[in-house]
Amino acid sequence: MEIIMKYILPSAVVCLLLVPCLHAEETATFIELGDPAGERVAFVAFSPDGKKIITTNTQYIAKIWDIETGKELQKFDDTINRETENLTTYYGHNVKLSAADFSPDGKRVATISWERFARVWDVESGKELHKLKGHNSEVRSIAFSPDGKNIVTAARDGTARIWDADSGRELRKFSHPVGTVSPGTLFPPASAAFSPDGKKIVTFIHDASGPNSIRVWDTHTGEMLLELKADISINASPVFSPDGKKIVAVVDNRNGGNVKIWDAGSGKELHELGPHNGIDRRVVSLSADGKKLVTVSSGTPQIWDVDTGKKLPVKLQELSHGVFFSLSPDGKKVIALPPDSSTTIRIWDADTGKNLHTLDGHHWNLFRPVFSPDGKRVVVTDGDTHHGVVIYTRIWVLD
């Protein structure tokens, strides 16, 4: 009996203590990047291999970080040779490097700011390789082609342009009609994206005088292949599905906003998902296999089957209204940002609705989360990304 009490009972107690853990959420840890007082982050993106992230900030600085250690690996200083001298505010907002894109091989980075040009940088040396000049207004969108040979930009001047990534030479220009933009208007934006095979680009540049349209172009000839007309949102941000067969975009209508899916070959409208109230007009979140899409209406996530256009019957546990929802690349997780008054981020299983992670300890005004390519990490920043209030950037390790 003494032996039983000495060895078996403690083991039983340990087992009892472990039982609740079998049903608890998985524990997520995080790495915080840099000195928060100096890292006013405006944009975050993972490298194609998922081993690095790039952040851009309101001081015209871009940095590359190691996701395992949080160590700063490289810095690109875009303050050199600015075309607009002493530009510190733009329409009442702090100027910033607004976006960046890695080349598919991860060896170069392209950045844009609230200027009329873009820059291409060498990741290993940190040196500027090219300055892409030609636009007459602020560049709003930039992306490498899938093979890394070209870069596409879109600007408020009504044009999207393709550049040779090796030489920086402008190859082609695509035009949209644009009306006069009122001073002090941060929007309308402009966007351009390559198809997965690089043979087409889809563009949207808001026309202040309307009506608006999404256009599809042949990358090599410059021919306009399709014009998709609808009650287009001020910020449609159309994208190709991963297989290149569909185009997805947010559109406006009297019901408050829908998502439309078109056939990328014929331009035929396949599905209209909605109606939505308070839909996020800035992004469409597709899974990497193109089978699922997540939208948000009045703070509630809705997950859709892209092929059928039908809403999937997934109910997320412990749901409080969120301001942004996104799918992980594999379509297995949904992440939600809370309203400004809350700093708790939740991640759910997209199939069962089970709460997988609760990420606590952030400060305020959480920024859009970014999943790593394998879905095992997520980067979240918080602070005021427009006005340059101190930002904290965390890499959460989920698995």
WOKANOR-V188942 format. One record per pair of residues at least 24 apart in sequence whose C-alpha atoms are under 10 Angstrom apart, sorted by sequence separation. I is the first residue (numbers start at 0). J is the second residue. D is the distance in Angstrom with one decimal. If there is no record, write none. Layout:
BEGIN
I;J;D, I;J;D
END
This chain:
BEGIN
38;62;9.6, 89;113;8.0, 113;137;5.4, 114;138;6.3, 115;139;9.3, 117;141;8.1, 134;158;7.5, 191;215;9.6, 194;218;9.4, 199;223;9.6, 200;224;9.9, 201;225;9.2, 202;226;9.8, 211;235;9.9, 213;237;7.4, 232;256;7.8, 239;263;7.7, 245;269;8.8, 247;271;9.8, 251;275;9.6, 256;280;8.1, 275;299;9.8, 296;320;9.6, 297;321;8.3, 298;322;5.6, 299;323;9.0, 300;324;6.4, 302;326;9.1, 321;345;9.5, 339;363;6.2, 340;364;8.0, 341;365;9.0, 344;368;9.6, 366;390;9.6, 370;394;9.6, 374;398;8.7, 112;137;7.7, 113;138;6.6, 114;139;9.0, 133;158;9.9, 134;159;8.6, 155;180;8.9, 180;205;9.7, 193;218;8.4, 199;224;8.9, 201;226;9.7, 231;256;9.1, 232;257;9.2, 258;283;8.3, 295;320;9.6, 296;321;9.5, 297;322;8.3, 298;323;7.5, 299;324;8.5, 300;325;8.9, 338;363;9.2, 339;364;5.0, 340;365;9.9, 365;390;9.4, 368;393;10.0, 369;394;9.5, 370;395;9.6, 371;396;9.9, 111;137;8.9, 112;138;7.0, 113;139;7.7, 134;160;8.3, 180;206;8.6, 181;207;8.8, 205;231;8.6, 207;233;8.9, 230;256;9.0, 231;257;9.6, 232;258;9.9, 275;301;9.6, 295;321;8.3, 296;322;9.2, 298;324;8.7, 319;345;9.4, 337;363;9.8, 338;364;7.8, 339;365;7.1, 364;390;9.6, 365;391;9.4, 366;392;9.6, 368;394;9.9, 86;113;9.8, 111;138;6.5, 112;139;7.8, 133;160;8.6, 173;200;9.8, 175;202;8.7, 177;204;7.5, 178;205;8.5, 179;206;8.1, 180;207;6.2, 205;232;8.4, 206;233;8.7, 230;257;9.6, 231;258;10.0, 251;278;9.4, 295;322;7.8, 296;323;9.6, 318;345;8.5, 337;364;8.9, 338;365;8.4, 363;390;9.3, 365;392;9.9, 110;138;9.9, 111;139;7.3, 112;140;9.6, 174;202;9.3, 175;203;7.9, 176;204;8.1, 177;205;6.6, 178;206;5.3, 179;207;6.2, 180;208;9.0, 203;231;9.2, 205;233;6.1, 231;259;9.9, 250;278;9.7, 273;301;9.4, 295;323;6.8, 302;330;9.9, 317;345;9.0, 336;364;9.3, 337;365;7.8, 362;390;9.0, 363;391;9.6, 58;87;8.9, 111;140;7.5, 131;160;9.8, 173;202;8.7, 174;203;9.9, 175;204;6.4, 176;205;8.3, 177;206;4.2, 178;207;4.7, 179;208;7.4, 203;232;9.9, 204;233;8.8, 205;234;7.4, 249;278;8.5, 251;280;8.7, 272;301;9.8, 294;323;8.5, 295;324;6.5, 316;345;9.7, 318;347;9.6, 336;365;6.8, 362;391;8.0, 57;87;9.1, 83;113;9.8, 110;140;9.3, 111;141;7.1, 131;161;9.9, 132;162;9.8, 159;189;8.3, 161;191;10.0, 174;204;8.8, 175;205;8.3, 176;206;6.1, 177;207;6.2, 178;208;5.0, 203;233;9.5, 204;234;8.4, 205;235;8.6, 229;259;9.2, 249;279;8.4, 250;280;7.9, 293;323;9.9, 294;324;6.9, 295;325;9.1, 315;345;9.9, 316;346;10.0, 317;347;9.7, 336;366;7.9, 361;391;8.0, 33;64;9.3, 83;114;7.9, 110;141;7.4, 119;150;9.6, 131;162;7.6, 155;186;8.9, 157;188;9.9, 158;189;8.5, 159;190;8.0, 160;191;9.0, 175;206;7.8, 176;207;9.1, 177;208;7.1, 178;209;7.7, 203;234;8.2, 204;235;8.8, 215;246;9.5, 249;280;5.9, 272;303;8.0, 293;324;7.0, 294;325;7.9, 302;333;9.2, 315;346;9.3, 316;347;7.8, 336;367;7.3, 361;392;9.2, 32;64;8.0, 82;114;7.9, 83;115;9.7, 109;141;7.3, 110;142;9.2, 131;163;9.5, 155;187;7.5, 157;189;7.8, 158;190;9.7, 159;191;6.8, 176;208;8.9, 177;209;8.0, 203;235;6.9, 204;236;9.1, 248;280;8.8, 249;281;8.0, 272;304;9.9, 293;325;6.4, 294;326;9.5, 315;347;6.6, 316;348;9.5, 335;367;9.1, 336;368;7.8, 361;393;8.8, 32;65;9.6, 75;108;9.4, 77;110;8.9, 81;114;8.9, 82;115;8.8, 109;142;7.6, 131;164;9.5, 154;187;9.9, 155;188;6.5, 156;189;8.9, 158;191;9.7, 159;192;9.8, 176;209;8.7, 177;210;9.8, 202;235;9.5, 203;236;6.7, 213;246;9.7, 248;281;9.4, 249;282;7.8, 272;305;9.4, 292;325;8.7, 293;326;6.5, 300;333;8.8, 314;347;9.7, 315;348;8.0, 334;367;9.7, 335;368;8.4, 32;66;9.3, 61;95;9.8, 77;111;9.4, 82;116;9.2, 108;142;9.6, 109;143;7.9, 154;188;7.5, 155;189;6.0, 176;210;9.5, 177;211;9.1, 202;236;8.0, 203;237;7.0, 227;261;8.4, 248;282;8.2, 249;283;7.2, 258;292;9.8, 292;326;7.4, 300;334;9.7, 314;348;9.8, 315;349;8.0, 318;352;9.7, 334;368;7.7, 57;92;9.7, 58;93;8.6, 59;94;7.7, 60;95;8.2, 61;96;7.4, 75;110;9.5, 77;112;8.8, 108;143;9.0, 117;152;8.1, 129;164;8.4, 131;166;9.7, 132;167;8.7, 133;168;9.8, 153;188;8.7, 154;189;5.4, 155;190;9.3, 176;211;8.7, 201;236;9.2, 202;237;7.1, 203;238;10.0, 213;248;8.9, 247;282;10.0, 248;283;6.7, 270;305;8.4, 273;308;9.7, 291;326;8.3, 300;335;8.4, 313;348;9.2, 314;349;8.8, 315;350;9.3, 316;351;9.2, 317;352;9.4, 334;369;9.3, 344;379;9.4, 30;66;8.2, 32;68;9.2, 33;69;7.7, 57;93;6.4, 58;94;7.5, 59;95;5.4, 60;96;7.0, 61;97;9.9, 107;143;9.7, 116;152;9.1, 128;164;9.5, 129;165;8.4, 130;166;9.8, 131;167;5.9, 132;168;8.9, 133;169;7.8, 153;189;5.5, 154;190;7.6, 175;211;9.1, 176;212;9.6, 201;237;6.8, 202;238;8.7, 227;263;9.9, 247;283;7.4, 258;294;8.2, 269;305;9.6, 270;306;8.7, 272;308;6.5, 273;309;9.8, 299;335;9.5, 313;349;7.0, 314;350;8.9, 315;351;7.8, 316;352;5.8, 317;353;9.0, 318;354;9.1, 334;370;9.0, 30;67;8.3, 31;68;9.6, 32;69;5.6, 33;70;8.0, 56;93;9.9, 57;94;5.7, 58;95;6.0, 59;96;5.1, 61;98;9.4, 128;165;8.6, 129;166;7.3, 130;167;6.8, 131;168;7.5, 132;169;8.3, 152;189;8.8, 153;190;5.4, 154;191;9.2, 175;212;8.6, 201;238;6.9, 247;284;9.6, 257;294;9.2, 269;306;8.8, 270;307;7.8, 271;308;7.2, 272;309;7.8, 273;310;9.2, 291;328;9.9, 293;330;9.4, 298;335;9.4, 313;350;6.4, 314;351;7.5, 315;352;4.1, 316;353;5.9, 317;354;7.5, 358;395;8.2, 29;67;9.9, 30;68;7.5, 31;69;6.9, 32;70;7.6, 33;71;7.6, 56;94;8.9, 57;95;3.8, 58;96;7.6, 59;97;8.8, 61;99;8.4, 116;154;9.2, 128;166;8.6, 129;167;5.5, 130;168;9.3, 131;169;7.7, 134;172;9.9, 152;190;7.6, 153;191;5.8, 175;213;9.2, 200;238;9.0, 201;239;7.6, 225;263;8.4, 228;266;9.7, 247;285;9.1, 269;307;8.8, 270;308;5.5, 271;309;9.6, 272;310;8.2, 291;329;9.4, 292;330;8.4, 298;336;9.6, 311;349;9.6, 312;350;8.7, 313;351;6.5, 314;352;5.3, 315;353;6.4, 316;354;6.0, 332;370;9.7, 30;69;6.2, 31;70;9.9, 32;71;8.2, 56;95;5.7, 57;96;6.3, 115;154;7.8, 128;167;8.2, 129;168;8.9, 133;172;9.8, 151;190;9.4, 152;191;6.5, 153;192;9.2, 161;200;9.6, 175;214;8.3, 200;239;8.7, 224;263;9.6, 225;264;8.3, 227;266;6.6, 257;296;9.6, 269;308;8.0, 270;309;8.9, 286;325;9.2, 287;326;9.2, 289;328;9.3, 290;329;9.7, 291;330;6.5, 298;337;8.8, 311;350;8.8, 312;351;9.3, 313;352;5.9, 314;353;8.5, 315;354;7.2, 316;355;9.8, 342;381;9.0, 358;397;9.7, 29;69;9.6, 30;70;9.8, 55;95;7.6, 56;96;5.7, 57;97;8.2, 98;138;9.9, 100;140;9.7, 102;142;8.3, 103;143;7.4, 107;147;9.2, 114;154;9.6, 115;155;9.2, 151;191;6.7, 152;192;8.6, 174;214;9.4, 199;239;9.5, 224;264;8.6, 225;265;7.7, 226;266;7.6, 227;267;8.7, 256;296;9.1, 284;324;8.2, 285;325;8.2, 286;326;6.1, 287;327;8.1, 288;328;7.8, 289;329;9.3, 290;330;8.1, 291;331;9.6, 293;333;8.3, 295;335;9.8, 298;338;8.8, 312;352;9.5, 313;353;9.6, 55;96;5.5, 56;97;7.6, 77;118;8.4, 97;138;9.4, 98;139;8.2, 99;140;8.9, 100;141;7.0, 101;142;8.1, 102;143;5.8, 103;144;8.1, 104;145;9.8, 106;147;9.9, 109;150;8.4, 111;152;9.0, 115;156;9.2, 151;192;7.3, 159;200;9.4, 173;214;9.4, 224;265;9.1, 225;266;6.3, 227;268;8.8, 255;296;9.3, 282;323;9.7, 283;324;9.8, 284;325;5.7, 285;326;6.6, 286;327;6.5, 287;328;4.7, 288;329;7.0, 289;330;8.7, 328;369;10.0, 356;397;7.7, 54;96;9.1, 55;97;6.8, 56;98;9.3, 97;139;7.9, 98;140;7.4, 99;141;7.1, 100;142;5.8, 101;143;7.3, 102;144;8.0, 103;145;6.5, 104;146;8.7, 105;147;9.5, 150;192;9.7, 151;193;7.8, 159;201;9.6, 173;215;9.8, 224;266;9.1, 225;267;10.0, 283;325;8.5, 284;326;6.1, 285;327;8.4, 286;328;4.8, 287;329;5.7, 288;330;7.8, 323;365;9.8, 325;367;8.7, 327;369;8.5, 328;370;7.3, 332;374;8.0, 355;397;9.0, 54;97;9.7, 55;98;6.9, 97;140;8.9, 98;141;7.5, 99;142;8.0, 100;143;6.9, 102;145;8.2, 103;146;6.8, 104;147;7.5, 150;193;9.1, 159;202;7.2, 173;216;7.9, 279;322;8.0, 282;325;9.3, 283;326;9.7, 284;327;8.7, 285;328;7.5, 286;329;5.7, 287;330;7.0, 322;365;9.6, 323;366;9.1, 324;367;8.6, 325;368;7.8, 326;369;9.5, 327;370;5.9, 328;371;7.9, 329;372;8.4, 331;374;8.5, 332;375;10.0, 334;377;9.2, 336;379;9.4, 54;98;8.6, 55;99;7.4, 75;119;10.0, 76;120;10.0, 98;142;9.5, 99;143;10.0, 102;146;8.4, 103;147;5.7, 149;193;9.8, 158;202;9.0, 159;203;8.9, 173;217;9.9, 189;233;9.5, 190;234;8.5, 192;236;8.7, 194;238;8.0, 195;239;7.4, 199;243;9.2, 235;279;9.9, 236;280;7.9, 237;281;9.6, 238;282;9.1, 241;285;8.5, 245;289;9.2, 278;322;9.2, 279;323;7.2, 284;328;9.1, 285;329;9.4, 286;330;4.7, 322;366;9.9, 323;367;7.1, 324;368;8.8, 325;369;8.4, 326;370;8.2, 327;371;8.0, 328;372;6.2, 329;373;7.4, 330;374;8.9, 53;98;9.6, 54;99;8.0, 63;108;9.8, 75;120;7.5, 102;147;5.6, 103;148;9.5, 119;164;8.1, 158;203;9.4, 159;204;8.5, 173;218;9.6, 187;232;9.6, 188;233;7.5, 189;234;7.7, 190;235;8.3, 191;236;7.7, 192;237;7.7, 193;238;8.1, 194;239;5.7, 195;240;8.1, 196;241;9.6, 198;243;9.8, 201;246;8.3, 203;248;9.8, 234;279;9.4, 235;280;6.3, 236;281;6.4, 237;282;8.3, 238;283;7.9, 240;285;7.6, 241;286;8.4, 242;287;9.3, 244;289;9.9, 247;292;9.6, 249;294;9.6, 260;305;8.1, 277;322;9.1, 278;323;9.1, 279;324;9.1, 285;330;7.8, 286;331;8.5, 322;367;9.3, 323;368;8.8, 325;370;8.7, 327;372;8.1, 328;373;6.9, 329;374;6.9, 53;99;7.6, 75;121;9.1, 101;147;9.2, 102;148;8.8, 119;165;9.5, 157;203;9.0, 158;204;7.7, 172;218;9.8, 187;233;5.9, 188;234;6.2, 189;235;8.9, 190;236;5.8, 191;237;7.8, 192;238;6.3, 193;239;7.6, 194;240;8.1, 195;241;6.3, 196;242;8.7, 197;243;9.5, 234;280;5.8, 235;281;6.6, 236;282;6.3, 237;283;7.9, 238;284;9.7, 239;285;9.7, 240;286;9.0, 241;287;6.4, 242;288;7.8, 243;289;9.4, 260;306;9.4, 284;330;9.7, 286;332;9.7, 327;373;8.2, 328;374;6.2, 53;100;8.5, 61;108;9.7, 75;122;8.7, 102;149;9.5, 139;186;9.7, 157;204;6.0, 171;218;8.2, 174;221;10.0, 186;233;7.6, 187;234;6.7, 188;235;8.8, 189;236;7.8, 190;237;7.6, 191;238;8.2, 192;239;7.6, 194;241;8.1, 195;242;6.7, 196;243;7.4, 233;280;7.8, 234;281;5.7, 235;282;7.7, 236;283;7.6, 238;285;9.4, 240;287;8.5, 241;288;6.3, 242;289;7.2, 302;349;8.0, 327;374;5.5, 328;375;10.0, 53;101;8.4, 73;121;9.9, 74;122;8.7, 102;150;9.1, 119;167;8.2, 139;187;9.5, 140;188;8.3, 141;189;9.8, 142;190;9.6, 144;192;8.4, 145;193;7.5, 149;197;9.0, 156;204;8.6, 157;205;8.0, 170;218;9.8, 171;219;8.1, 173;221;6.8, 186;234;8.0, 187;235;9.9, 188;236;8.7, 190;238;9.3, 194;242;8.5, 195;243;5.7, 215;263;8.3, 232;280;6.9, 233;281;9.0, 234;282;8.4, 235;283;8.9, 240;288;8.4, 241;289;5.5, 260;308;8.5, 302;350;9.5, 326;374;9.2, 327;375;8.9, 52;101;9.4, 61;110;8.3, 73;122;7.1, 74;123;10.0, 75;124;9.4, 76;125;8.5, 118;167;9.0, 139;188;6.1, 140;189;6.4, 141;190;7.8, 142;191;7.7, 143;192;8.7, 144;193;6.1, 145;194;8.1, 146;195;9.4, 148;197;9.7, 151;200;8.4, 153;202;7.8, 154;203;9.8, 155;204;6.9, 157;206;8.1, 170;219;9.0, 171;220;8.4, 172;221;7.3, 173;222;8.6, 174;223;9.6, 194;243;5.7, 195;244;9.5, 215;264;9.5, 232;281;9.1, 240;289;5.7, 241;290;9.2, 259;308;9.4, 327;376;9.6, 72;122;9.2, 73;123;7.5, 74;124;9.2, 75;125;5.7, 76;126;8.9, 77;127;8.9, 100;150;9.7, 117;167;9.9, 138;188;8.9, 139;189;5.5, 140;190;5.1, 141;191;7.2, 142;192;6.7, 143;193;8.0, 144;194;8.3, 145;195;6.3, 146;196;8.3, 147;197;9.5, 152;202;9.7, 153;203;8.4, 154;204;7.6, 155;205;8.0, 171;221;6.6, 173;223;8.3, 193;243;9.3, 194;244;8.9, 239;289;9.4, 240;290;9.0, 327;377;9.0, 59;110;9.8, 72;123;8.9, 73;124;7.9, 74;125;6.2, 75;126;7.3, 76;127;9.0, 137;188;9.3, 138;189;7.7, 139;190;6.6, 140;191;6.4, 141;192;8.1, 142;193;7.7, 144;195;8.3, 145;196;6.7, 146;197;7.4, 153;204;7.7, 155;206;9.3, 170;221;9.6, 194;245;9.7, 215;266;9.2, 346;397;9.5, 59;111;9.5, 73;125;6.3, 74;126;9.2, 75;127;8.0, 137;189;9.3, 138;190;9.2, 139;191;9.1, 140;192;8.6, 144;196;8.5, 145;197;5.9, 194;246;9.3, 214;266;9.9, 41;94;9.8, 42;95;9.4, 47;100;9.7, 59;112;7.6, 72;125;9.7, 144;197;5.8, 145;198;9.6, 41;95;7.0, 42;96;7.8, 43;97;9.6, 44;98;8.7, 46;100;8.3, 47;101;7.2, 51;105;9.2, 59;113;9.9, 143;197;9.5, 144;198;9.2, 40;95;8.9, 41;96;7.0, 42;97;6.2, 43;98;7.8, 44;99;7.3, 45;100;8.8, 46;101;6.0, 47;102;7.9, 48;103;8.8, 50;105;9.9, 53;108;8.9, 55;110;8.5, 57;112;9.4, 109;164;9.4, 144;199;9.9, 39;95;9.3, 40;96;9.0, 41;97;6.1, 42;98;5.7, 43;99;7.9, 44;100;7.3, 45;101;8.0, 46;102;8.3, 47;103;6.1, 48;104;8.4, 49;105;9.8, 55;111;9.6, 56;112;9.8, 144;200;9.4, 293;349;9.7, 40;97;9.4, 41;98;7.7, 42;99;7.5, 43;100;9.5, 44;101;8.2, 46;103;8.2, 47;104;7.2, 48;105;7.7, 55;112;9.5, 107;164;9.4, 161;218;8.1, 46;104;8.8, 47;105;6.4, 160;218;10.0, 161;219;9.5, 247;305;9.5, 291;349;9.6, 46;105;6.2, 63;122;8.3, 45;105;9.8, 46;106;9.5, 62;122;9.9, 161;221;9.7, 245;305;9.4, 160;221;9.9, 245;306;9.7, 46;108;9.5, 63;125;9.8, 102;164;9.2, 140;202;10.0, 201;263;9.5, 62;125;9.5, 61;125;9.9, 199;263;9.7, 139;204;9.7, 240;305;9.3, 151;218;9.7, 149;218;9.8, 194;263;9.5, 287;372;8.9, 92;183;9.9, 90;182;7.7, 91;183;7.8, 90;183;4.9, 92;185;9.1, 188;281;9.6, 89;183;8.3, 90;184;7.1, 91;185;9.5, 89;184;9.9, 90;185;7.0, 89;185;8.7, 140;236;9.7, 97;384;9.9, 97;385;9.9, 95;384;9.3, 95;385;8.6, 93;384;8.9, 94;385;8.3, 95;386;9.8, 92;384;9.5, 93;385;6.4, 94;386;8.7, 95;387;8.9, 92;385;5.9, 93;386;5.4, 94;387;8.8, 91;385;9.2, 92;386;5.5, 93;387;6.2, 91;386;8.3, 92;387;8.2, 93;388;9.8, 88;386;9.1, 66;371;9.7, 66;376;8.8, 66;378;9.5, 52;371;8.9, 51;371;9.4, 49;370;9.4, 50;371;8.7, 24;346;10.0, 49;371;5.7, 50;372;9.4, 43;366;9.8, 48;371;8.9, 49;372;5.7, 42;366;9.0, 43;367;9.0, 44;368;9.8, 45;369;7.9, 47;371;8.9, 48;372;7.3, 49;373;7.3, 69;393;9.1, 41;366;8.8, 42;367;9.0, 43;368;8.6, 44;369;6.9, 45;370;8.0, 46;371;8.5, 47;372;7.2, 48;373;8.9, 49;374;9.4, 69;394;8.1, 40;366;9.5, 43;369;7.2, 44;370;8.8, 45;371;6.1, 46;372;8.5, 49;375;9.6, 52;378;8.8, 68;394;9.9, 42;369;9.8, 44;371;8.5, 45;372;7.5, 49;376;9.0, 57;384;8.1, 66;393;9.9, 67;394;8.9, 27;355;9.6, 56;384;8.5, 57;385;8.4, 66;394;7.1, 24;353;9.1, 25;354;9.3, 26;355;8.9, 27;356;6.9, 29;358;9.2, 57;386;8.5, 58;387;9.0, 66;395;9.5, 67;396;9.2, 24;354;6.9, 25;355;6.2, 26;356;7.0, 27;357;8.1, 28;358;8.7, 57;387;6.3, 66;396;9.4, 23;354;9.3, 24;355;5.2, 25;356;6.0, 26;357;8.4, 27;358;7.2, 56;387;8.5, 57;388;9.6, 23;355;8.5, 24;356;5.6, 25;357;8.7, 26;358;9.0, 27;359;9.7, 45;377;9.6, 23;356;9.3, 24;357;7.7, 45;378;8.9, 44;378;8.6, 56;390;9.5, 43;378;7.6, 43;379;8.5, 43;380;8.5, 42;380;8.9, 54;392;9.2, 41;380;8.7, 40;380;7.3, 41;381;9.9, 39;380;9.2, 40;381;8.6, 41;382;9.8, 39;381;9.3, 40;382;8.6, 41;383;8.9, 42;384;8.5, 52;394;9.4, 39;382;8.1, 40;383;9.0, 41;384;5.3, 39;383;8.4, 40;384;6.6, 41;385;7.6, 39;384;7.1, 40;385;9.6, 41;386;9.9, 39;385;9.6, 41;387;8.4, 29;376;9.1, 31;378;9.7, 39;386;9.3, 40;387;8.1, 28;376;9.8, 29;377;9.3, 30;378;9.5, 31;379;9.8, 32;380;9.8, 39;387;5.8, 40;388;9.4, 27;376;9.3, 29;378;9.2, 31;380;9.7, 38;387;9.4, 39;388;6.7, 40;389;8.4, 41;390;8.8, 43;392;9.3, 38;388;9.6, 39;389;5.5, 40;390;6.0, 38;389;7.0, 39;390;4.8, 40;391;7.9, 36;388;8.9, 37;389;7.4, 38;390;6.0, 39;391;7.7, 40;392;7.6, 36;389;5.7, 37;390;8.2, 38;391;7.2, 39;392;9.0, 35;389;6.3, 36;390;7.4, 37;391;9.6, 38;392;8.0, 34;389;9.8, 35;390;5.8, 36;391;8.4, 34;390;9.3, 35;391;5.3, 34;391;8.4, 35;392;7.7, 33;391;8.6, 34;392;9.5, 32;391;7.4, 33;392;8.1, 31;391;7.2, 32;392;5.6, 33;393;9.7, 31;392;5.7, 32;393;6.2, 30;392;8.4, 31;393;4.5, 32;394;7.8, 29;392;9.8, 30;393;5.5, 31;394;6.5, 29;393;6.1, 30;394;5.2, 31;395;8.8, 28;393;9.6, 29;394;5.3, 30;395;6.6, 28;394;8.3, 29;395;4.2, 30;396;8.2, 28;395;5.6, 29;396;5.8, 27;395;6.4, 28;396;5.4, 29;397;8.8, 27;396;5.5, 28;397;7.2, 26;396;8.8, 27;397;5.1, 28;398;9.4, 26;397;7.4, 27;398;7.4, 25;397;7.7, 26;398;8.5, 25;398;8.0
END
